[in-house]
Amino acid sequence: VNGKTEILGCYNTRETILQGEEEIAGILGPSYGEVNIKNCYNAASFETIEGGAPDVGGIISSEDSGSRLELYVDKSINYSDILFEKSTDASGIANVGNAILITNSANYGDIKGRESAGITYSGGGNIYNCYNIGDVSGDYTAGIAYGEATINNCYNLGQINAKYKGCAIADSQVSTYTNCYELTGNETTTEKETVKNTLNANRIDANTWSEWKIVESANNGYPIF
């Protein structure tokens, strides 16, 4: 897309097979201008043929847009595994150049690429009130964000596997993060409740940041929205 765009309440559950594409995403590919994505989810599987090596995002992939894209993602979820041995960059939510704001969103899929992140691989952005469940693998990896980012009120539960550098939340040399949790999957019910309560207590804007809750039958009892 090119120009001010809103994508609301969309979902993708079909297999996505692309040949020779540089940008692959469950909801939106290369874009420019102001883009707002809200209440969307991706459950499609991804596959390339003839050895493609795309940049991949569960919701959006538009890395080459750079400063020409102003992206806002809210209340969106990726459920699909994104596993590309040859992929340059792979992210559960947004694989973009910079200028992003992601809130109240989550990744459940395993992510694998050369540079990979549970929520976003980007050149600059803000990630608030998000979480990652999927395992993240690659040369350079992070549970929430790889690249420059400001991160607040997030947690990572996925395993981080890196050939060169892996970060549970983000690379502290280029990112700042506050009130973020690196969880192991072995937390007790009481510890999960404590995490939930702390996340709720630290919502900077309770009107726009979703309230965390625990549903015993969902997400193994870890906080969700």
Secondary structure as GFF3:
##gff-version 3
##sequence-region A 1 225
A	DSSP	beta_strand	5	8	.	.	.	ID=ss1
A	DSSP	beta_strand	11	12	.	.	.	ID=ss2
A	DSSP	beta_strand	16	18	.	.	.	ID=ss3
A	DSSP	beta_strand	23	25	.	.	.	ID=ss4
A	DSSP	beta_strand	33	38	.	.	.	ID=ss5
A	DSSP	beta_strand	41	42	.	.	.	ID=ss6
A	DSSP	beta_strand	46	48	.	.	.	ID=ss7
A	DSSP	beta_strand	55	57	.	.	.	ID=ss8
A	DSSP	beta_strand	60	62	.	.	.	ID=ss9
A	DSSP	three_ten_helix	63	68	.	.	.	ID=ss10
A	DSSP	beta_strand	69	74	.	.	.	ID=ss11
A	DSSP	beta_strand	77	78	.	.	.	ID=ss12
A	DSSP	beta_strand	82	83	.	.	.	ID=ss13
A	DSSP	beta_strand	89	91	.	.	.	ID=ss14
A	DSSP	beta_strand	94	96	.	.	.	ID=ss15
A	DSSP	beta_strand	100	103	.	.	.	ID=ss16
A	DSSP	beta_strand	106	107	.	.	.	ID=ss17
A	DSSP	beta_strand	111	112	.	.	.	ID=ss18
A	DSSP	beta_strand	115	117	.	.	.	ID=ss19
A	DSSP	beta_strand	120	121	.	.	.	ID=ss20
A	DSSP	beta_strand	125	128	.	.	.	ID=ss21
A	DSSP	beta_strand	131	132	.	.	.	ID=ss22
A	DSSP	beta_strand	136	142	.	.	.	ID=ss23
A	DSSP	beta_strand	145	146	.	.	.	ID=ss24
A	DSSP	beta_strand	149	152	.	.	.	ID=ss25
A	DSSP	beta_strand	155	156	.	.	.	ID=ss26
A	DSSP	beta_strand	160	167	.	.	.	ID=ss27
A	DSSP	beta_strand	175	178	.	.	.	ID=ss28
A	DSSP	beta_strand	181	182	.	.	.	ID=ss29
A	DSSP	alpha_helix	189	201	.	.	.	ID=ss30
A	DSSP	three_ten_helix	219	221	.	.	.	ID=ss31
###
